[in-house]
């Protein structure tokens, strides 16, 4: 579900609006989290589970931007170790699936 927003954000231009040969999916994580919220509600998930899942979806691209230990530690201070550990499980699963 973390990538369900890609079909709505796919574009063949870079962040400057210049045409490219490859697809970009800018902010797909935001659209994915938003759509997942309604899907999960329809499937009967409780509010706490929906918030936890959507939070993971919202942040699932962040590990790609953490390049230093300092950045990692800052992110952990922001979200907490438990959330970071769960996010890294999702990240590793995403990488293994490719």
QUIBELMO-V117776 format. One record per helix or strand. SS is the DSSP state (A for helix, B for strand). FROM is the first residue (numbers start at 1). TO is the last residue. Records with the same first field share a line. If there is no record, write none. Layout:
SS: FROM-TO  FROM-TO
This chain:
A: 6-9  28-42  47-59  62-65  69-79  81-97
B: 11-13  19-24
